[in-house]
Amino acid sequence: MPFGSDRPVIRRRLSRRFEVGKVLEGALVGLFAGIVVTTYRLVLSRAEGLLRAITQLSASNPLGLGYHVLAATALFAVVVLLVRWEPDASGSGIPQTEGEVAGFVSMSWWRVLVAKFLGGAAVTAAGLSLGREGPSVQLGGVCGKAVARLLGKERGEERLLVTCGAASGMSAAFSAPLTGVMFAFEEIHHVMSGPLVVSVMFSSVIADFVASRVLGMRPVLSFPIVAEMPLGRHYLLVLAIGVVAGLLGALHNAGMFASQEISARIEGRAPLLVLALSFLLAGVFAHVFPEITCGGDEMIGLLEIGRTPVGLLMVLLVGKYLFTCLCFGSKAPGGTLFPMVAMGAVIGLVFGELASTYLGVDPSYLNYFVVLGIVGLFSGAVRAPVTSVVMAFELTGSLNTLLAAVLVSVTAFVTSEVMGVEPFYEKLYADLAIARAGVEDDSLPTSRRNVRTHVVEPGSDVEGKTLAEIGWPAEAHVISIARGGVDIVPRGSTRLMALDELLVSMGVSNEHQTEERIKKLVRSNIGIKR
């Protein structure tokens, strides 16, 4: 018998040859995604520049206002046509990418690439408060899928390359490769293995290299630390900003989810009304309140030019949040990640300014607080604490912020969890999974469900049984089955096999108990590990 012939299939797939192949394929994905996302960033920059030029023209020439109205109307029509042509191009794109990796979404890579690219440029030129990071993740993901199709890969390996693409998109969008890697694992793939980590990391670095060669080495956000915060009483403030950011992260999510639900009700009676209102207000704000339009570059720029009155900062924060909620609810092709980062920066600066004014904290620490505000709001809203800490390092280029960033990240994470508001992308992903699978559960509203992945272990109680024969928890629904790279629509007569990957939707009220019962069902009874 040849050496290794008795190894499980999953072990053979992770052989050295497989690992090397994945790294090379990941590099190809990183190159493709890096080119696409870097071009996307350039186009968005030009689109925002065009918006600013039109608003300046309008201020000095009455005809300029007419040009603005005509341009906004044309952009509105373009976005409507693109989203109707390719619905998967709507919103941020991160839930769709996660669904692609999970196996219950199958995006048309070229249609999404075209629609997301052009749609993102259109909403930026119009001034909607939507960012580029979510779309960049989706663009990177479909680049990974394109490479997989080009190389003739099976569905299982295609998902790995989609993960590489998602990391590459995030890396090229932020010029932060490690942030891209961690975000891909915390939010997209959820499972780490040696070959996949190396492939994703190499893909992310290649994408960052492409972006850096075209756009320069400077990160999208850079807050250099000029003075190291000493240990002691200052770290009480660090814990305090973690609590504040966690509370605001929960509030951020609650408002966004409410906006989504309200917009859905309005759209049921008056289609396109929310999107039209977003375009209308974007045109108004571009003239009177430009800092809250587009992704947040104007707001970040305001923070960098010097000390800004706290009152103005608070107005900016509230205005940006409310306008982002509206634009998010419109389902326009754009993300909320960069606006979230901009709002986190304002939160940190307000906190730092108040600490400087009333507690005598040295103003040279203001950049510290800006970075910690970003870390805290990101961790509190997204619940990706490791990604937020890595982001702090890449924003500052210094390990001196590491301890403070960890404290803020964990504190914000715990505070937001205690508030009981669902993580941002997890909730969007669960809603998408339920909508695609047609799952209905009268016991809980769909917004109060989570989706988890479970693998059927050899020798488990469910192996060889049909779904109808298994005593599933009442609140659990199997919404997708992946078997050997092939997706299976679950039916009562579907018989489960060892190594089947189950996507399970469950209510959050008894989530822990439900999760434990499912684990017992799929866990091996004969001591064989996965």
N, C-alpha and C positions, 0 to 999 in steps of 0.2 A: 504494500500500500504506500503511495507517495507520501512524503512528509507533509503534514498539514491537511491531508484530505479529510480528516475527521474533525477538523475545526468547524465551528458553527459558521453559517453563511455570513453573519454580521462581522465575524473576525476576519474572514477571507477578504471581505470588502475593504477592511482597514489594513491591508498588507502594505509593505513599503512601496510597492509599485503604485498602488491606489493612492497612497499619501502624496507621492511625488507628482502623480498626474493631477491631483486636486490642486496642488500648489501652482503648477503651471497654468491650469485652467483658471484659477483665481487671479493670476497675474493678467491673463487676457481679459477677464471681466473688469479688473481694476483699470486697465488701459482704456477700454471702451467706455466704462462708466465715467472715468475721469474726464475724457474728452467731451462727453455729452453734458455732464453737470457743469464743467467749467464753461462751456459755451452757453449753457442756461444762465449761469451767473452773469456772464457778460451781457447777454440779451436783457436780463432783468435790470441790470445797472443802466443800460441805455434807455429802457422803457421808463424807469423812474426819472432819468434825466430829461426825457421828452415831456413828462408830466410837469416837471418844475419849469421847463422852458415855456410851456403853454400857459401856466398860471402867471408867469412873469409878463408874458405878452398880453394877457387879459387885463392885468393891472394898468397897463399904459395904453391899451388899444381896445375900444369896445368890440371890434371885430374878433378879437382874441377870445372873448367869451363865447361867441357863436361857434368858433372853431372847436372850443373845448366841448360844447354840447354835442356837436356833430361827431367828434372823436369818441366821446363817451358812449353815445348811442351805437356807433359802429362796433365798439369794443364789447358792449353788452350783447349785441346780436351774435358776434363771434363766439363768445363764451357759451351762450345758450345753444348754438348749433353744435359746438364741440362736445358739450356734456351730453346732449341728446344722442350724438353720434357714438360716443364712447362713455357710458355712465361710470365706468371704473376710474375715469379721470377726475371725478368730482372729489371735493374735500382734500384732505392732506395727502392721502395715498398710503399712509403707514398701516392702517388696518387692512387695506387690500393686499399690501405686501406681506403682512403677517399671515393673512388668510391663504396666500399663494404658497408660503412655506408650510403651513399646516395642511394644505391639500384640498380645501373645500372651495378655493377660488382659483380660476384659471384665466388670467388676464391675456388679452391679445397684446403681445409685447409691442408690436409696431403701432397699433392704434392708440394704446396708452401713451407711448412715447410721443407721438405727434400731438395728440389732444392735450396732454399734460404740459408739454413744452409751450405750445402756442397759447393754451388757456392761462398758464401761469404768467406769461408775458403780458397777456391782455389785462388780467386783473391788476397787475402791478402798474401798467400804464394808466389804468383808471384810478388807482390810488386806494384800492381796498386794503384793509389792515390784515394782510395775509403774508406769510413768510415763504421762504424758499426751501427750508430744510426738509419738511415733510415731502413735498414734491420731489426733491433731490433723492430722498430715500427710495421713492417709488420709481423714479427714472433709473436709478442704479439697479433696482431689483429687476426691472424689465430688460435692462442691458444684460444682466446675468442670465435671464431666461433666453434671450436672443442667442447668447453664446452657447448655451446648452442645446438649443435647437440646431444651431449650426454644426455642433460636434456630434449630434445624434444621440444625446444622453437620455437615459431613462428618467422617468418622473422623479424618482428618489434622488438621483444625483442632480437633477435640475433644481430641486429645492435648495441644495447646498450652494449652488452657484447663484441663486436668487439672494441667499443670505450674504454671500460675498459682495454682490452688487449693492445690496442695501447698505452695508458697511462702507463701501466705496463712495456711494452717493452722499452719505453723511460726512465722510472724511473730506470730500472735495467741496462740499457746501460750507463747512466750518473751517476748512484748512486745519483740521484736528484729527489725525489718523487714529490715535488711541481712543478718542471719544467715539469715533465711528465703529471701532471694533466692539467696545463695551455696549454701545447702544444696540448693535445688531444682536448681541447675545441676551441682553436684559429685556429687550422689547420685541425682537423679531423671532429668533430661533429658540431661545429659552433652554437649550441643551448645549453643553460644551463638551467637545472631544478633541483629542490631540490634533488629528489631521485637519479638522475643521477650523480650529483656532489658528493654526499656521496658515491655512489657505485664506481665511478672512483677514488676518493681519497683513499678509503680503499684498492682497488685493487692495486693502485700505491704503497701504503705504504707496503703492503704484498710483492710485488715484490722487493722493495728496501731492505726489511728485509732479503729475501732469498739471494740477491746479497751480502749484507753486511756480512752475516754469512759465506759465502764462500770466498769472496774477501777482506773482511775487511771493516772498517767503513770509510776509507779515500775516498773522492770523486775522480772520474776519473781525474778531474782538480781541483787543489787547489792552490789558490793564496792568502795566508794570508796577511791581511793589518796590517803592523807594525807601520804605522804613519797615523793619520787621517788628510785628506786634509782640510785646513781651508777655510771658506767662504771668498769671496773677489775676487781678480783678478784671482785666480786659476780657478774660474768657467767660466771665459771667455775662458780658454783653454778647459774646459769641453764642452762648446758649439761648439768650433772649432773642436774638435775631433768628435762630433756628425755630423757636416756638412761633414767632410772628410769621415767618415764611411758611411754616407748616399750616397755620390757620388760613393764611391767604391762598395757599395752594389748594386747600379744600374748598375755599370760597370760589376760587378760579374755576375749578371743575364743576361745582354745583351750578354756577352761572352759565357755563358753556353747555352743560347738559340741559338746563332749563331752556336756553335759547334754541337748542336743537329741537326740543319737543314742541315749543311754541311755534317755531318756524314750520314744523311738519303739519301742525293743525292749520296754520294760515295757508300753506301751499295746497292743502286739500280743498280749500274753497277758492283761493285766488292764486293759481300757479304763477311763478316768477315774480310775485309781489315782493318777497323778501330780497331777492337778488336785485330787482330794480331799485328798491329803497337803498340797498348797499351802494350801488353805483351812484345814485343821486347824492347821498350824504358824502361819499368819497369826493365828488366834485366840489361840494360846498367846503368840506374840511381842507381840501387841497389849497383853497384860497385863504381861509381864515384860521386854520389850525393844522398846518402841514405836518407838525411833529407826530401826529397820531395816525397819519396815513401810511400806506405801504407796509413793509415788513418791520421797520423800527430803526432803520439807519439814521433817520433824521433825529429821532429821540436820543439814540446813542451819541450822535454827534453833538447834541446839546449838552450832554453830560461831560463831554471831553473838553469843552471850550472854557470851563471855569465854574466857579461856584454859582449855583442857580438857587433862587429863593425857594424855600421849602413849599410855600403855598403853590407856586407854579408847578413844582414837581408833583404835588398831589393832584392838581387838576389834570396834568398830563397822564398820570397813572390811571385815574378814573376814566378819563376820556378814551384812552387807548384800550382799556379793558372792555368798556361798553361797546365801542365800535368793533372790536375784534369779535365779541360775542355775536353781534349782528352779522358780520361777514362770515363767521364760522357757520351760523345757522343757514346761510344762503346756499351752502354746498358748492360754492365756487371753487375752482381748482387752485387751491393754495393752502398752506399749512398755518398752524398757530404756534409752532415751536419758537421761531425767531421773535415774534411779538411777545411770547412768554419770557424769553431771555431778556428782551428790552425792559419789560415790566419788572423783572427780578432785579435788574440793574438799578432801576429807579427806587425800588423798595430799599435796596442796600444803601443807596446814596442818601435817601431821606433818613434812614436809621443813623447813618454816620454823621449827617449834619446835626441831627438832634443830640447825639452823643457828644459831639464837639461843642455845641452851644451850651448845653445844660449840665454836662458831666465833665467837661474839661478834657475830653479825649483829644489827642493831637490830630489836627487836620491832615497830617501826612498819612494817616491810616485810612483815608476815605476810599482809596482803591481797594483796600482789604474788604471794606464793607460792601462795596459794589459787587465784587466777586462772590462774597458770601451770600448776598441777596439773590444772585443768579443761581447759585448752588442750592440754596434753600427752597426757592420757588420751584425749581426743576424737580428736586427730590420730592417735595410735597405734592406736586401735581401729577407728575409722571410715575412716581415711586420707583425710580431707577437710581438708588443712592450711589452705587459704584460708578456709574456713568457720570453723575454730577461731580464726584470727587476728581475723576480723571479730567473732566472738563475744566475744573478749577486750575489744575496743574498746567493744562495747555493754554488757558487764557492768560496766565501770569508768567509762565516759563520759569516758575520757581517752586521748589519743594517746601519753601517756608510757610506756604498756606495750607499744607497737607493736614496738619493736626486740626486747625480751625475748620477746614472744609469738611473733614470727617465728622466733627462734632455737630456742625450745622446740618449736614446731610442726614445723619441719623436722627437728630432731634426733630427736624422737619418731617422726616418719614414717619416717625412714631406719632407726632402730633396730628398729622393728617390722617393716619390710620385710625386714631382714637375718635376723630370727628365722624368717621363712618361713611365718608364720601368715596366712591370708587375711584381707582386710578384712571387717569385720563384715557390713555390709549387702550388699556385693558377693557374699559367699558365700551369704547367704540368698536373694538374687535369683537366683543361678545355680541353686540347688537348686529354687526355684520354677519357673524356666524349664524345667528338665529334667523335673520332675514333670508339668508341664502338657503338654509336648510328647511325653512318653513316650519320651524318648531313653534308650537303654541303651548302655553301653560297658563291656565286661568288662575292658578294659585298665586302667581307672582307677576307683576308687570315685567315686560322684557328688559327694562332698564336695570332690573335688579337681579341679573344673572351673570355668572362667570363661565368661562370655557377652560377646560383643562385637558391635557393629553395623558393617556394611560396606554401602556404596552401590555398585551396579553403574554404572560410568561408561560414557558413550557410547563405542563403539569398543573396549571391553575384550575380552579373550579369551573371557569367559563370556557376553557378550551374544548372545542368539539361540540359545543351547545349552540343552538340558535338563539338569537336575541330574545325571542318570545319565551324561551324556556328559562331565562336567567331572571332571578329576583332582584332587579335593579331598584335602587332607592326611588321613592316616588317622585322626587324633584329632579332626577337625572334623566337626560335624553342623549343617546348616542346619535350624533349628527353627521359623522363621517368616519369611514374606516379606510386606512391606508394599508395595502398589502403588497409587498414587493415592488413598491414604486407605482402601484395602480390604485386609484381611488374607487371605492365601492360605496354606492348609495345604500345605507342601512335599511333593511326591512325586517319584519318579524321572522322571516324564514332564513335570514342570513346566518350562516354558521361560522363562528369565530375560530380562528386558527392561531397557533403560537406565533408570536412576534407581530400580530396585527396591532397597528397603532390606532387607538380609538380617540376621537375628539368628542368630549362629553360636555354638554351644557348642564349647568346645575344652578339652583337657586342659592342666593347668598345668605339667606336667613339661617340655614343649618349647613353651611358650606363645609365646615370642618368635619362634622359627622358623616355627611354624604361622601366626602373625599376619602375618609377612612374606610367606609364600607366598600367603595369601589376598589380601593387598593387591596382589600382582603379578597375580593372576587378575582382580581387579575393576577394576584401574587402566586408564585409557584408553591406547590405543596411537597415537592420532592427535593428541595434544597438546591435547585439549579438557578444560578444568578443570571440576570440579564447581561 
